[in-house]
Amino acid sequence: LNFWLVCDTVILSNNRIDILKNESFARMSRVSSLFVEKNDLTLIESDTFKHLSSLETLSLNFNKIKRLDAGIFSSLSKLNFLYLKENSLEIINFKSLLGLKNLRQIAYSNNKISQIEDFSFNFTQKLTSLDLTSINLVELNSHSFRGLISLQFLYLNTNNLRHIKNNTFIDLVSLRNLFLNSNKLEKIDIYGLSGLQSLT
């Protein structure tokens, strides 16, 4: 019996892997948790995860990933937890999150992200926790968090935000915890916190 056919968790952390290729995880359809932390990852090919149809947890923390291709996670319809902390990502692109319809948590903390593309999270409507701590974020607008109707925890602390514009959080009707500490806030527009009726 092939080992990969019965394997549930794969841990490849603390190695020197610099690239994940398209067939890296072939015949691993039963794996539910994959950890590739603390490597030298700079590139993930576009079909790397296509065989991981049962994956629920994916951690790529502590690598050197600069970009995520469009649809890179599109085969991971069962994914609940995605961890991308401590990488070199510069932008959140909505196309990179295509297919993640069951995602519950995503963490981008300690990257170099200065921009969130409009409607980036429109396909992750079941998301309950979004960690954007310390990513050098300088600006948000009314389209940054559109579609996040289930979000309960939003971490925006330790960034460079100066201005909360009208309707920035308008879709966050389920949000219970909002962290904006340690920014450079100077102004919150009159409707800057509109939509936050569930805050505790």
Solvent accessible surface area in square Angstrom, and as a share of the most:
residue,aa,sasa,rsa
1,L,183,0.91
2,N,51,0.26
3,F,127,0.53
4,W,92,0.32
5,L,60,0.30
6,V,77,0.44
7,C,16,0.10
8,D,84,0.44
9,T,59,0.34
10,V,9,0.05
11,I,120,0.61
12,L,53,0.26
13,S,23,0.15
14,N,112,0.57
15,N,75,0.39
16,R,215,0.78
17,I,45,0.23
18,D,77,0.40
19,I,52,0.27
20,L,6,0.03
21,K,113,0.48
22,N,51,0.26
23,E,101,0.45
24,S,52,0.33
25,F,6,0.03
26,A,33,0.25
27,R,142,0.52
28,M,5,0.02
29,S,52,0.34
30,R,158,0.58
31,V,0,0.00
32,S,21,0.13
33,S,21,0.14
34,L,0,0.00
35,F,58,0.24
36,V,0,0.00
37,E,38,0.17
38,K,106,0.45
39,N,10,0.05
40,D,52,0.27
41,L,0,0.00
42,T,70,0.40
43,L,63,0.31
44,I,5,0.03
45,E,47,0.21
46,S,57,0.36
47,D,63,0.33
48,T,0,0.00
49,F,1,0.00
50,K,91,0.38
51,H,56,0.25
52,L,0,0.00
53,S,56,0.36
54,S,32,0.21
55,L,0,0.00
56,E,79,0.36
57,T,21,0.12
58,L,0,0.00
59,S,1,0.01
60,L,0,0.00
61,N,16,0.08
62,F,90,0.37
63,N,12,0.06
64,K,105,0.45
65,I,0,0.00
66,K,127,0.54
67,R,143,0.52
68,L,20,0.10
69,D,40,0.21
70,A,60,0.46
71,G,19,0.18
72,I,5,0.03
73,F,0,0.00
74,S,60,0.39
75,S,45,0.29
76,L,1,0.00
77,S,39,0.25
78,K,109,0.46
79,L,0,0.00
80,N,35,0.18
81,F,65,0.27
82,L,0,0.00
83,Y,52,0.20
84,L,0,0.00
85,K,66,0.28
86,E,67,0.30
87,N,10,0.05
88,S,20,0.13
89,L,3,0.01
90,E,101,0.45
91,I,67,0.34
92,I,2,0.01
93,N,44,0.23
94,F,59,0.25
95,K,94,0.40
96,S,4,0.03
97,L,0,0.00
98,L,57,0.29
99,G,31,0.30
100,L,0,0.00
101,K,124,0.53
102,N,37,0.19
103,L,0,0.00
104,R,87,0.32
105,Q,66,0.29
106,I,3,0.01
107,A,5,0.04
108,Y,4,0.01
109,S,7,0.05
110,N,63,0.32
111,N,6,0.03
112,K,115,0.49
113,I,0,0.00
114,S,58,0.37
115,Q,97,0.43
116,I,11,0.05
117,E,45,0.20
118,D,62,0.32
119,F,84,0.35
120,S,0,0.00
121,F,1,0.00
122,N,56,0.29
123,F,91,0.38
124,T,1,0.00
125,Q,83,0.37
126,K,93,0.40
127,L,0,0.00
128,T,36,0.21
129,S,17,0.11
130,L,0,0.00
131,D,27,0.14
132,L,0,0.00
133,T,27,0.16
134,S,34,0.22
135,I,0,0.00
136,N,76,0.39
137,L,0,0.00
138,V,81,0.46
139,E,96,0.43
140,L,2,0.01
141,N,48,0.25
142,S,30,0.19
143,H,63,0.28
144,S,2,0.01
145,F,3,0.01
146,R,69,0.25
147,G,7,0.07
148,L,0,0.00
149,I,84,0.43
150,S,35,0.22
151,L,0,0.00
152,Q,65,0.29
153,F,71,0.30
154,L,0,0.00
155,Y,64,0.25
156,L,0,0.00
157,N,26,0.13
158,T,66,0.39
159,N,9,0.05
160,N,47,0.24
161,L,0,0.00
162,R,119,0.43
163,H,59,0.27
164,I,0,0.00
165,K,63,0.26
166,N,59,0.30
167,N,55,0.28
168,T,2,0.01
169,F,0,0.00
170,I,56,0.28
171,D,37,0.19
172,L,0,0.00
173,V,58,0.33
174,S,36,0.23
175,L,0,0.00
176,R,111,0.40
177,N,46,0.23
178,L,39,0.19
179,F,74,0.31
180,L,33,0.16
181,N,86,0.44
182,S,76,0.49
183,N,29,0.15
184,K,100,0.42
185,L,62,0.31
186,E,133,0.60
187,K,120,0.51
188,I,85,0.43
189,D,29,0.15
190,I,150,0.76
191,Y,125,0.48
192,G,0,0.00
193,L,83,0.41
194,S,30,0.19
195,G,18,0.18
196,L,19,0.09
197,Q,133,0.59
198,S,37,0.24
199,L,72,0.36
200,T,120,0.70
